[in-house]
């Protein structure tokens, strides 16, 4: 392989990595607007067909079930009163066709003339590359309430593996 070919191959690999990271950012950034607009089909489309969402209660299994969370209480009430699901820019690691994104989420609720944070959580998004692009295989969400589970989610996502 010539020097030019090697440089071109390295550049292509870097661009592919950046495209993967951007696609994952876009996927995660879509979650808040899709649930706050109660657009269940868009929410479902973010998940792999057999994907799961564990938010501390009974996990939702399957993309359709995850999408249906927009039609359950207290979510319906939150949207009716005004809410915002806001996700931080996550720390992302990509290894082949698998990725992990680690970050925070907050749910803001309208309280008339002000907003309050209803929940602040640590999140681990396990993603897989599909024929349709990156999809969520598993999302784990734990309240930042002092219990070790949330801290473990965060540290597992950012500690160097070695």
BADO-822625 format. One record per atom (N, C-alpha, C, O): atom name; x, y, z negated. Coordinates in pm, whole numbers, padded with zeros to 5 digits, always signed. Atoms other than C-alpha are relative to their C-alpha. Layout:
% residues N
   at       xx       yy       zz
   CA        X        Y        Z
...
This chain:
% residues 162
   at       xx       yy       zz
    N   +00086   -00117   +00000
   CA   +00000   +00000   +00000
    C   +00091   +00124   +00000
    O   +00184   +00133   -00080
    N   -00080   -00122   -00009
   CA   +00144   +00337   +00096
    C   -00034   +00092   -00117
    O   -00135   +00074   -00185
    N   +00023   -00100   +00105
   CA   +00171   +00627   -00146
    C   -00132   +00073   +00024
    O   -00207   +00098   -00071
    N   +00124   -00069   -00034
   CA   -00114   +00803   +00035
    C   -00121   -00089   -00028
    O   -00221   -00042   -00083
    N   +00110   +00093   +00026
   CA   -00336   +00494   +00017
    C   -00022   -00019   -00150
    O   -00135   -00026   -00198
    N   +00011   +00016   +00145
   CA   -00259   +00451   -00352
    C   -00063   +00124   -00063
    O   -00149   +00112   -00150
    N   +00058   -00124   +00053
   CA   -00339   +00816   -00424
    C   -00148   +00009   +00035
    O   -00229   +00052   -00047
    N   +00140   -00003   -00042
   CA   -00664   +00789   -00224
    C   -00082   -00099   -00083
    O   -00193   -00066   -00126
    N   +00072   +00099   +00082
   CA   -00765   +00472   -00413
    C   -00018   +00051   -00143
    O   -00125   +00033   -00202
    N   +00011   -00054   +00136
   CA   -00690   +00640   -00747
    C   -00104   +00112   -00005
    O   -00182   +00121   -00100
    N   +00097   -00109   -00006
   CA   -00892   +00946   -00644
    C   -00142   -00055   +00012
    O   -00233   -00005   -00055
    N   +00132   +00061   -00014
   CA   -01186   +00729   -00535
    C   -00046   -00060   -00133
    O   -00164   -00048   -00169
    N   +00036   +00059   +00130
   CA   -01177   +00546   -00871
    C   -00039   +00110   -00099
    O   -00134   +00093   -00175
    N   +00033   -00110   +00090
   CA   -01176   +00877   -01060
    C   -00135   +00060   +00035
    O   -00215   +00089   -00054
    N   +00129   -00056   -00041
   CA   -01468   +01010   -00855
    C   -00113   -00095   -00039
    O   -00217   -00050   -00087
    N   +00102   +00098   +00039
   CA   -01665   +00687   -00914
    C   -00028   +00009   -00149
    O   -00143   +00004   -00192
    N   +00017   -00014   +00145
   CA   -01603   +00723   -01289
    C   -00078   +00125   -00037
    O   -00164   +00122   -00125
    N   +00073   -00124   +00026
   CA   -01723   +01083   -01285
    C   -00146   -00011   +00043
    O   -00234   +00039   -00026
    N   +00138   +00019   -00045
   CA   -02031   +00988   -01084
    C   -00078   -00086   -00098
    O   -00195   -00059   -00125
    N   +00066   +00084   +00101
   CA   -02112   +00713   -01336
    C   -00035   +00083   -00123
    O   -00147   +00076   -00174
    N   +00025   -00080   +00120
   CA   -02075   +00953   -01627
    C   -00111   +00102   +00024
    O   -00197   +00120   -00061
    N   +00104   -00097   -00032
   CA   -02289   +01218   -01457
    C   -00137   -00068   +00008
    O   -00236   -00013   -00042
    N   +00128   +00072   -00010
   CA   -02561   +00961   -01378
    C   -00052   -00037   -00139
    O   -00173   -00030   -00164
    N   +00040   +00035   +00136
   CA   -02564   +00851   -01743
    C   -00048   +00126   -00075
    O   -00148   +00120   -00146
    N   +00046   -00125   +00061
   CA   -02588   +01213   -01862
    C   -00140   +00035   +00051
    O   -00227   +00073   -00027
    N   +00131   -00032   -00059
   CA   -02881   +01269   -01622
    C   -00109   -00092   -00055
    O   -00218   -00045   -00087
    N   +00097   +00096   +00053
   CA   -03057   +00954   -01742
    C   -00040   +00040   -00142
    O   -00159   +00048   -00172
    N   +00030   -00035   +00139
   CA   -03030   +01054   -02109
    C   -00070   +00135   -00008
    O   -00160   +00153   -00090
    N   +00064   -00132   -00001
   CA   -03124   +01416   -02032
    C   -00145   -00006   +00045
    O   -00223   +00084   +00014
    N   +00138   +00015   -00048
   CA   -03445   +01292   -01866
    C   -00094   -00046   -00112
    O   -00214   -00023   -00105
    N   +00084   +00058   +00104
   CA   -03568   +01122   -02184
    C   -00090   +00105   -00067
    O   -00211   +00087   -00073
    N   +00078   -00102   +00073
   CA   -03678   +01437   -02375
    C   -00115   +00056   +00082
    O   -00230   +00052   +00037
    N   +00110   -00053   -00080
   CA   -03875   +01600   -02092
    C   -00105   -00105   +00036
    O   -00224   -00072   +00047
    N   +00099   +00102   -00037
   CA   -04038   +01268   -02000
    C   -00093   -00034   -00116
    O   -00213   -00052   -00095
    N   +00089   +00031   +00113
   CA   -04166   +01195   -02352
    C   -00080   +00122   -00044
    O   -00194   +00108   -00087
    N   +00073   -00120   +00041
   CA   -04260   +01557   -02425
    C   -00108   +00040   +00099
    O   -00200   +00114   +00063
    N   +00107   -00023   -00098
   CA   -04467   +01571   -02106
    C   -00094   -00119   +00006
    O   -00189   -00120   +00085
    N   +00079   +00125   +00004
   CA   -04613   +01225   -02187
    C   -00005   -00065   +00137
    O   -00110   -00114   +00179
    N   -00012   +00064   -00131
   CA   -04494   +01096   -01851
    C   +00060   -00139   -00021
    O   +00179   -00162   -00002
    N   -00044   +00134   +00037
   CA   -04476   +00731   -01949
    C   +00069   -00076   +00111
    O   +00160   -00154   +00085
    N   -00064   +00074   -00109
   CA   -04386   +00602   -01604
    C   +00145   +00045   +00019
    O   +00231   -00036   +00054
    N   -00139   -00047   -00010
   CA   -04074   +00822   -01599
    C   +00080   -00055   -00117
    O   +00193   -00100   -00099
    N   -00069   +00056   +00116
   CA   -03983   +00715   -01953
    C   +00032   -00147   +00025
    O   +00144   -00190   +00000
    N   -00022   +00143   -00028
   CA   -04026   +00350   -01851
    C   +00110   -00019   +00104
    O   +00188   -00113   +00094
    N   -00098   +00016   -00109
   CA   -03811   +00403   -01540
    C   +00144   +00016   -00048
    O   +00237   -00021   +00024
    N   -00135   -00015   +00054
   CA   -03512   +00489   -01760
    C   +00055   -00131   -00053
    O   +00177   -00147   -00066
    N   -00039   +00128   +00061
   CA   -03506   +00136   -01905
    C   +00009   -00111   +00104
    O   -00063   -00112   +00204
    N   -00002   +00125   -00076
   CA   -03405   -00195   -01751
    C   -00131   -00073   -00029
    O   -00191   -00054   -00134
    N   +00128   +00071   +00013
   CA   -03706   -00420   -01700
    C   -00012   -00070   -00135
    O   -00120   -00070   -00196
    N   +00002   +00072   +00127
   CA   -03612   -00624   -02010
    C   +00068   +00079   -00112
    O   +00106   +00022   -00215
    N   -00067   -00084   +00098
   CA   -03462   -00330   -02201
    C   -00080   +00016   -00128
    O   -00197   -00020   -00135
    N   +00064   -00013   +00131
   CA   -03540   -00246   -02562
    C   +00032   +00136   -00061
    O   +00132   +00200   -00029
    N   -00019   -00125   +00076
   CA   -03579   +00057   -02788
    C   -00032   -00030   -00145
    O   -00146   -00060   -00180
    N   +00011   +00025   +00143
   CA   -03520   +00010   -03161
    C   +00014   +00134   -00072
    O   +00124   +00188   -00083
    N   -00001   -00129   +00069
   CA   -03617   +00326   -03350
    C   -00026   -00015   -00149
    O   -00064   +00081   -00216
    N   +00013   +00023   +00143
   CA   -03636   +00168   -03693
    C   -00125   -00075   -00040
    O   -00132   -00128   -00151
    N   +00121   +00079   +00024
   CA   -03980   +00010   -03670
    C   +00012   -00126   +00088
    O   +00123   -00168   +00122
    N   -00002   +00115   -00091
   CA   -04078   -00290   -03455
    C   +00054   +00047   +00136
    O   -00005   +00136   +00197
    N   -00056   -00044   -00128
   CA   -03857   -00258   -03144
    C   -00099   -00017   +00115
    O   -00178   -00112   +00118
    N   +00078   +00012   -00123
   CA   -04028   -00195   -02812
    C   +00085   -00077   +00100
    O   +00199   -00039   +00127
    N   -00074   +00085   -00093
   CA   -03924   -00464   -02564
    C   -00065   +00010   +00136
    O   -00187   -00006   +00149
    N   +00050   -00012   -00136
   CA   -03959   -00416   -02190
    C   -00025   +00145   +00038
    O   -00073   +00225   -00044
    N   +00011   -00139   -00046
   CA   -03961   -00098   -01983
    C   -00141   +00055   -00015
    O   -00159   +00168   -00059
    N   +00139   -00049   +00010
   CA   -04341   -00073   -01973
    C   -00038   +00032   -00144
    O   -00104   +00132   -00171
    N   +00030   -00026   +00142
   CA   -04367   -00101   -02352
    C   +00070   +00125   -00049
    O   +00013   +00202   -00126
    N   -00070   -00122   +00040
   CA   -04102   +00168   -02397
    C   -00074   +00121   +00057
    O   -00093   +00220   -00014
    N   +00074   -00110   -00061
   CA   -04291   +00392   -02155
    C   -00131   +00029   -00071
    O   -00177   +00143   -00072
    N   +00129   -00019   +00067
   CA   -04612   +00338   -02352
    C   +00011   +00074   -00132
    O   -00090   +00112   -00190
    N   -00013   -00071   +00128
   CA   -04465   +00505   -02662
    C   -00057   +00141   +00007
    O   -00087   +00200   -00096
    N   +00057   -00135   -00013
   CA   -04593   +00837   -02521
    C   -00150   +00002   -00031
    O   -00209   +00109   -00045
    N   +00144   +00010   +00022
   CA   -04948   +00711   -02584
    C   -00036   -00053   -00138
    O   -00146   -00104   -00159
    N   +00028   +00046   +00136
   CA   -04918   +00622   -02952
    C   +00016   +00117   -00098
    O   +00082   +00216   -00068
    N   -00018   -00099   +00107
   CA   -04946   +00823   -03272
    C   +00128   -00036   -00076
    O   +00158   -00155   -00089
    N   +00033   -00142   +00008
   CA   -04777   +01024   -03404
    C   +00039   +00079   +00126
    O   +00023   +00201   +00129
    N   -00050   -00071   -00118
   CA   -04638   +01106   -03057
    C   -00108   +00088   +00066
    O   -00080   +00202   +00104
    N   +00108   -00077   -00065
   CA   -04974   +01219   -02913
    C   -00024   +00130   -00077
    O   -00040   +00236   -00018
    N   +00022   -00117   +00086
   CA   -05021   +01455   -03208
    C   +00115   +00100   +00012
    O   +00093   +00220   +00019
    N   -00118   -00087   -00015
   CA   -04665   +01591   -03178
    C   -00011   +00084   +00127
    O   +00009   +00205   +00124
    N   +00008   -00070   -00129
   CA   -04715   +01679   -02810
    C   -00115   +00101   -00001
    O   -00100   +00212   +00049
    N   +00115   -00090   +00004
   CA   -05058   +01831   -02873
    C   +00032   +00128   -00078
    O   -00014   +00237   -00042
    N   -00035   -00116   +00082
   CA   -04911   +02063   -03139
    C   +00121   +00076   +00053
    O   +00143   +00192   +00019
    N   -00124   -00058   -00054
   CA   -04588   +02131   -02948
    C   +00121   -00065   -00064
    O   +00142   -00056   -00185
    N   -00120   +00066   +00051
   CA   -04268   +01934   -02980
    C   +00110   +00003   +00105
    O   +00085   +00030   +00223
    N   -00114   +00009   -00091
   CA   -03924   +01900   -02829
    C   +00093   -00109   -00049
    O   +00146   -00102   -00160
    N   -00100   +00103   +00025
   CA   -03711   +01586   -02820
    C   +00129   +00048   +00066
    O   +00137   +00056   +00189
    N   -00124   -00060   -00050
   CA   -03359   +01727   -02785
    C   +00116   -00095   -00031
    O   +00138   -00134   -00145
    N   -00111   +00092   +00015
   CA   -03059   +01504   -02725
    C   +00131   +00074   +00023
    O   +00140   +00160   +00110
    N   -00132   -00060   -00018
   CA   -02696   +01604   -02763
    C   +00069   -00064   +00119
    O   +00032   -00172   +00164
    N   -00082   +00063   -00103
   CA   -02443   +01546   -02490
    C   +00072   -00116   -00068
    O   +00143   -00096   -00167
    N   -00058   +00116   +00067
   CA   -02328   +01194   -02573
    C   +00146   -00022   +00037
    O   +00195   +00027   +00139
    N   -00133   +00055   -00030
   CA   -01984   +01042   -02591
    C   -00026   -00125   +00082
    O   -00100   -00213   +00038
    N   +00029   +00110   -00092
   CA   -01981   +00796   -02299
    C   +00127   -00079   +00031
    O   +00232   -00021   +00061
    N   -00107   +00088   -00048
   CA   -01758   +00496   -02229
    C   -00062   -00094   +00104
    O   -00170   -00149   +00083
    N   +00046   +00087   -00108
   CA   -01796   +00300   -01907
    C   +00104   -00108   +00023
    O   +00223   -00080   +00037
    N   -00086   +00114   -00032
   CA   -01652   -00046   -01848
    C   -00072   -00084   +00103
    O   -00159   -00164   +00070
    N   +00064   +00074   -00109
   CA   -01751   -00184   -01511
    C   -00145   +00039   +00014
    O   -00178   +00156   +00035
    N   +00143   -00023   -00016
   CA   -02128   -00222   -01494
    C   -00072   +00016   -00134
    O   -00195   +00008   -00140
    N   +00057   -00023   +00133
   CA   -02181   -00159   -01868
    C   +00053   +00132   -00053
    O   +00164   +00172   -00022
    N   -00042   -00126   +00061
   CA   -02167   +00165   -02063
    C   -00066   +00014   -00136
    O   -00169   -00047   -00163
    N   +00056   -00034   +00130
   CA   -02227   +00293   -02413
    C   +00006   +00151   -00014
    O   +00109   +00213   +00011
    N   +00008   -00144   +00027
   CA   -02340   +00647   -02493
    C   -00039   +00016   -00147
    O   -00134   -00046   -00194
    N   +00022   -00021   +00143
   CA   -02328   +00768   -02853
    C   -00024   +00148   -00025
    O   +00053   +00232   +00021
    N   +00028   -00140   +00027
   CA   -02486   +01088   -02978
    C   -00113   +00017   -00097
    O   -00148   -00073   -00174
    N   +00104   -00041   +00093
   CA   -02760   +01265   -03164
    C   -00130   +00030   +00073
    O   -00131   +00061   +00192
    N   +00128   -00050   -00050
   CA   -03128   +01334   -03116
    C   -00071   +00071   -00114
    O   -00057   +00036   -00231
    N   +00082   -00073   +00095
   CA   -03358   +01579   -03286
    C   -00139   +00013   +00058
    O   -00156   +00027   +00179
    N   +00138   -00026   -00040
   CA   -03733   +01615   -03275
    C   -00043   +00125   -00074
    O   -00047   +00128   -00197
    N   +00049   -00126   +00056
   CA   -03858   +01970   -03328
    C   -00151   +00002   +00012
    O   -00207   -00034   +00116
    N   +00145   -00012   +00000
   CA   -04222   +02027   -03422
    C   -00040   +00145   -00021
    O   +00016   +00215   -00105
    N   +00054   -00135   +00012
   CA   -04414   +02351   -03377
    C   -00082   +00008   -00128
    O   -00167   -00077   -00155
    N   +00073   -00024   +00124
   CA   -04542   +02486   -03708
    C   -00061   +00140   +00002
    O   -00046   +00216   -00094
    N   +00063   -00132   -00012
   CA   -04734   +02792   -03585
    C   +00098   +00104   +00047
    O   +00121   +00117   +00167
    N   -00092   -00106   -00039
   CA   -04485   +03077   -03592
    C   +00147   -00041   -00011
    O   +00236   +00043   +00005
    N   -00138   +00048   +00007
   CA   -04174   +02861   -03638
    C   +00006   -00148   +00038
    O   -00096   -00213   +00058
    N   -00023   +00140   -00032
   CA   -04024   +02522   -03559
    C   +00076   -00064   -00115
    O   +00153   +00003   -00185
    N   -00077   +00072   +00100
   CA   -03893   +02258   -03794
    C   +00050   -00130   +00062
    O   -00009   -00184   +00155
    N   -00055   +00127   -00047
   CA   -03678   +01953   -03739
    C   -00076   -00112   -00072
    O   -00072   -00122   -00194
    N   +00075   +00114   +00055
   CA   -03897   +01646   -03790
    C   +00092   -00118   -00028
    O   +00079   -00186   -00129
    N   -00096   +00108   +00020
   CA   -03615   +01397   -03745
    C   +00130   +00033   +00071
    O   +00132   +00093   +00178
    N   -00133   -00009   -00058
   CA   -03244   +01397   -03678
    C   +00058   -00140   -00009
    O   +00058   -00202   -00115
    N   -00040   +00140   -00007
   CA   -03097   +01067   -03567
    C   +00131   -00019   +00074
    O   +00170   +00061   +00158
    N   -00114   +00050   -00076
   CA   -02785   +00889   -03452
    C   -00054   -00096   +00105
    O   -00149   -00170   +00079
    N   +00048   +00085   -00110
   CA   -02826   +00708   -03120
    C   +00113   -00075   +00066
    O   +00222   -00021   +00087
    N   -00089   +00082   -00083
   CA   -02651   +00428   -02938
    C   -00082   -00047   +00119
    O   -00182   -00117   +00104
    N   +00064   +00040   -00125
   CA   -02753   +00382   -02576
    C   +00092   -00102   +00067
    O   +00205   -00068   +00101
    N   -00075   +00101   -00075
   CA   -02632   +00058   -02415
    C   -00061   -00005   +00138
    O   -00181   -00032   +00153
    N   +00050   -00015   -00137
   CA   -02662   +00093   -02040
    C   +00059   -00106   +00091
    O   +00168   -00160   +00066
    N   -00045   +00096   -00100
   CA   -02632   -00138   -01744
    C   -00024   +00057   +00138
    O   -00123   +00126   +00162
    N   +00017   -00043   -00139
   CA   -02582   -00068   -01377
    C   -00091   -00101   +00070
    O   -00065   -00221   +00067
    N   +00092   +00085   -00075
   CA   -02870   -00205   -01169
    C   +00003   +00044   +00146
    O   +00072   +00139   +00182
    N   +00011   -00038   -00142
   CA   -02953   -00194   -00799
    C   -00061   +00140   +00013
    O   -00035   +00209   +00112
    N   +00064   -00132   -00002
   CA   -03158   +00120   -00882
    C   +00085   +00107   -00069
    O   +00045   +00223   -00073
    N   -00085   -00094   +00072
   CA   -02873   +00285   -01077
    C   +00009   -00039   -00147
    O   -00032   -00148   -00186
    N   -00015   +00026   +00143
   CA   -02794   +00308   -01448
    C   -00136   -00004   -00068
    O   -00223   +00079   -00041
    N   +00122   +00014   +00078
   CA   -03069   +00192   -01684
    C   +00037   -00035   -00144
    O   +00145   -00089   -00171
    N   -00021   +00031   +00141
   CA   -03101   +00159   -02062
    C   -00033   -00148   -00023
    O   -00143   -00193   +00006
    N   +00023   +00139   +00039
   CA   -03060   -00200   -02175
    C   -00049   -00005   -00145
    O   -00135   -00086   -00180
    N   +00038   -00003   +00141
   CA   -03090   -00114   -02543
    C   +00032   +00138   -00057
    O   +00141   +00191   -00036
    N   -00025   -00124   +00072
   CA   -03128   +00204   -02743
    C   -00031   -00026   -00146
    O   -00137   -00079   -00180
    N   +00020   +00010   +00144
   CA   -03086   +00207   -03118
    C   +00007   +00142   -00056
    O   +00100   +00217   -00027
    N   +00016   -00133   +00056
   CA   -03195   +00517   -03309
    C   -00015   -00016   -00151
    O   -00105   -00087   -00197
    N   +00009   +00008   +00146
   CA   -03131   +00558   -03683
    C   +00002   +00140   -00060
    O   +00084   +00224   -00022
    N   +00008   -00129   +00068
   CA   -03229   +00850   -03904
    C   +00131   +00032   -00071
    O   +00195   -00055   -00130
    N   -00116   -00049   +00073
   CA   -02944   +01057   -04042
    C   -00046   +00039   -00141
    O   -00055   +00157   -00174
    N   +00055   -00022   +00134
   CA   -03073   +01017   -04396
    C   +00093   -00050   -00110
    O   +00050   -00072   -00223
    N   -00097   +00042   +00099
   CA   -02756   +00907   -04572
    C   +00028   -00149   -00002
    O   +00128   -00193   -00059
    N   -00025   +00144   -00004
   CA   -02790   +00535   -04509
    C   +00115   -00030   +00095
    O   +00137   +00044   +00191
    N   -00120   +00028   -00080
   CA   -02482   +00370   -04358
    C   -00028   -00039   +00146
    O   +00061   -00026   +00230
    N   +00027   +00045   -00137
   CA   -02658   +00240   -04043
    C   +00025   +00109   +00103
    O   +00080   +00081   +00210
    N   -00019   -00111   -00095
   CA   -02653   +00583   -03876
    C   +00149   +00029   +00018
    O   +00195   +00046   +00131
    N   -00144   -00025   -00010
   CA   -02286   +00642   -03957
    C   +00070   -00110   +00078
    O   +00162   -00083   +00155
    N   -00060   +00112   -00073
   CA   -02199   +00295   -03826
    C   -00027   +00011   +00150
    O   +00062   -00017   +00230
    N   +00029   -00020   -00142
   CA   -02376   +00367   -03496
    C   +00096   +00101   +00060
    O   +00150   +00081   +00169
    N   -00088   -00105   -00051
   CA   -02172   +00683   -03457
    C   +00145   -00046   +00006
    O   +00211   -00026   +00108
    N   -00142   +00040   +00002
   CA   -01836   +00536   -03558
    C   +00026   -00111   +00102
    O   +00132   -00112   +00165
    N   -00020   +00107   -00099
   CA   -01882   +00225   -03339
    C   +00012   +00057   +00141
    O   +00080   +00000   +00226
    N   -00003   -00057   -00132
   CA   -01934   +00452   -03040
    C   +00120   +00085   +00032
    O   +00149   +00111   +00149
    N   -00111   -00093   -00026
   CA   -01632   +00676   -03085
    C   +00137   -00052   -00045
    O   +00240   +00004   -00007
    N   -00130   +00053   +00043
   CA   -01363   +00465   -03254
    C   +00069   -00071   +00115
    O   +00006   -00149   +00187
    N   -00074   +00070   -00106
   CA   -01092   +00350   -03016
    C   +00000   -00151   -00024
    O   +00017   -00197   -00137
    N   -00005   +00147   +00010
   CA   -01106   -00021   -02944
    C   +00146   -00042   +00018
    O   +00214   +00008   +00107
    N   -00139   +00035   -00020
   CA   -00775   -00187   -02986
    C   +00043   -00110   -00084
    O   +00160   -00150   -00078
